Amino acid sequence: MSFRLGIFGGTFDPIHLGHLIVAELARCLLRLDRVLFVPARIPPHKGPVATEPEHRFRMTCLATENNPHFAVSDLELRREGPSYTVDTLRTLRAESPEGTDTYLLMGADSARDLETWKDSDILLEEATVVVADRRGDGDIPACVRERATLLSTPLIEISSSDIRRRVRDGRTIRYLVADSVESYIRSEGLYRS
């Protein structure tokens, strides 16, 4: 039986419980042996990132440390320039044991834009793309929807931008992020300005 590796990339600025719920659901439903979180250094499809990569990496490690099936990679943080998923996927496949099945986890928002990603056709061939589809989203392009696995997930309205706004405004983020992430944000003074 082959090793089943889920790859979950993102800015994770900060990582929140919605990310963890989706990763755990994917792990269980797809029988993944491991879910590897890969924080992006420079996400090519988003604007400037609010927090330094090292903080986002550390928060991701803290958020995932209690799940033995979760791991965090600094692969994209060590690479210069934009974090292209196809490059990350190629590197991880080359480093994985022969016969590893690779699953790329993403939200419906990313799947809607997948055609604009670098070498998106190759990406769709190299890995099973798994789309966390919270609303039965019909906005996913047919060429992506036909080649992806749609994973029905609960509608969890948590966003990193809302968490950053809450911290800046002095409001609670309890139960939106892991306790360890909340403590880290507080101790490092993140998102205050």
C-alpha positions in Angstrom: 0.0 0.0 0.0 1.4 3.4 -0.9 2.0 6.4 1.4 -0.7 9.0 1.0 0.6 12.6 1.5 -1.6 15.6 1.7 0.0 19.0 0.9 -1.7 22.1 2.3 -0.1 25.3 1.3 -1.0 28.8 2.3 0.0 32.1 3.9 -1.3 31.0 7.3 -1.3 34.6 8.5 -2.4 33.4 11.0 -3.3 29.7 10.7 -6.8 29.2 12.3 -9.1 26.4 13.3 -10.8 26.4 9.9 -7.5 25.3 8.3 -7.1 22.6 10.9 -10.6 21.3 10.5 -10.3 21.0 6.7 -6.9 19.3 7.0 -8.3 16.7 9.5 -11.4 16.1 7.5 -9.3 15.5 4.4 -6.9 13.2 6.3 -9.8 11.1 7.5 -11.9 11.0 4.4 -9.0 10.4 2.0 -7.1 8.1 4.4 -4.0 10.4 4.2 -1.0 9.2 6.2 0.2 12.7 6.7 -0.9 16.3 6.0 2.1 18.6 5.3 1.4 22.3 5.9 3.6 24.5 3.7 3.6 28.2 4.6 4.4 30.3 1.6 7.2 32.8 1.6 5.9 35.0 -1.1 2.4 34.0 -2.3 2.2 35.0 -6.0 -1.6 35.4 -6.0 -2.0 37.6 -2.9 -0.9 41.0 -1.9 1.7 41.7 0.7 1.7 39.4 3.7 1.2 41.0 7.1 3.7 38.9 9.0 7.2 37.7 8.5 7.5 34.1 7.2 9.3 33.0 10.4 6.3 34.0 12.5 3.8 32.3 10.2 6.0 29.1 10.2 6.2 29.1 14.0 2.4 29.6 14.4 1.8 26.8 12.0 4.1 24.5 14.0 2.3 25.5 17.2 -1.2 24.9 15.7 -0.3 21.4 14.4 1.9 20.1 17.1 -0.8 18.0 18.9 -1.8 16.0 15.8 0.7 13.2 15.0 -0.6 13.1 11.4 0.3 16.8 10.8 3.8 18.1 9.9 5.1 21.5 8.7 7.6 22.1 6.0 9.8 25.2 5.6 10.5 24.3 2.0 9.0 27.5 0.5 10.5 29.7 3.2 14.0 28.5 2.2 13.4 29.3 -1.5 14.0 32.8 -2.9 11.2 34.4 -4.9 7.5 33.6 -5.2 6.2 30.3 -3.8 4.9 28.5 -6.9 2.9 25.4 -5.9 4.1 23.4 -8.9 7.7 23.8 -7.8 6.9 22.8 -4.3 5.0 19.8 -5.5 7.9 18.7 -7.8 10.4 19.0 -4.9 8.2 17.1 -2.4 7.5 14.3 -5.0 11.3 14.0 -5.6 11.9 13.7 -1.9 9.1 11.3 -1.2 9.5 7.5 -1.3 8.6 5.9 -4.6 4.9 5.2 -4.9 3.8 8.1 -2.7 0.3 9.4 -3.7 0.2 13.2 -3.5 -3.0 15.1 -2.7 -2.9 18.9 -2.9 -5.5 20.5 -0.6 -7.0 23.9 -1.3 -10.0 26.0 -0.7 -12.6 26.7 -3.4 -11.3 30.3 -3.6 -7.9 29.0 -4.8 -9.6 26.4 -7.1 -11.4 29.3 -8.9 -8.1 30.8 -9.8 -6.2 27.6 -10.4 -6.1 28.1 -14.2 -3.9 31.3 -13.6 -1.3 29.4 -11.5 2.1 28.6 -12.9 1.9 25.3 -14.9 -1.6 24.5 -13.6 -2.0 21.7 -16.1 1.1 20.0 -14.8 0.0 20.5 -11.3 -3.4 18.8 -12.1 -1.4 15.8 -13.5 1.2 15.6 -10.8 -1.2 15.5 -7.8 -4.8 14.8 -6.9 -6.2 18.2 -6.3 -8.6 18.2 -3.4 -10.9 21.2 -3.1 -12.5 22.0 0.3 -15.9 22.9 -1.1 -17.9 24.6 1.7 -20.9 25.7 -0.3 -21.1 23.3 -3.3 -19.4 26.1 -5.1 -20.4 26.1 -8.8 -17.9 28.9 -9.5 -15.0 26.4 -9.8 -14.1 26.2 -13.5 -15.2 23.0 -15.2 -11.7 22.0 -16.3 -10.6 22.1 -12.6 -13.9 20.6 -11.2 -13.6 17.6 -13.6 -10.1 16.8 -12.5 -10.4 17.5 -8.8 -11.8 15.7 -5.8 -14.4 17.9 -4.2 -14.4 17.5 -0.4 -17.6 18.6 1.3 -16.6 20.6 4.4 -18.7 22.4 7.0 -19.2 26.1 6.5 -16.8 27.7 8.9 -16.7 31.5 8.6 -13.2 32.1 10.0 -10.7 34.1 8.0 -7.2 35.2 8.7 -8.0 38.8 7.7 -10.8 38.9 10.3 -8.4 37.5 13.0 -5.8 40.2 12.2 -8.5 42.9 12.3 -9.8 41.5 15.7 -6.3 41.6 17.2 -5.7 45.1 15.9 -9.1 46.2 17.4 -8.4 44.5 20.8 -11.2 41.9 20.4 -11.0 38.3 21.3 -9.7 35.6 18.9 -10.4 32.8 21.4 -11.8 29.6 19.6 -10.8 31.0 16.2 -7.1 29.9 16.6 -5.4 27.3 18.7 -4.6 28.5 22.2 -0.9 28.3 21.5 -1.3 30.5 18.4 -3.2 33.1 20.4 -0.5 33.1 23.0 2.2 33.5 20.3 0.4 36.4 18.7 0.1 38.1 22.0 3.7 37.5 23.1 5.1 38.6 19.8 2.8 41.6 19.5 1.6 40.5 16.0 -1.2 42.3 14.1 -1.3 45.3 16.5 -0.8 47.9 13.9 
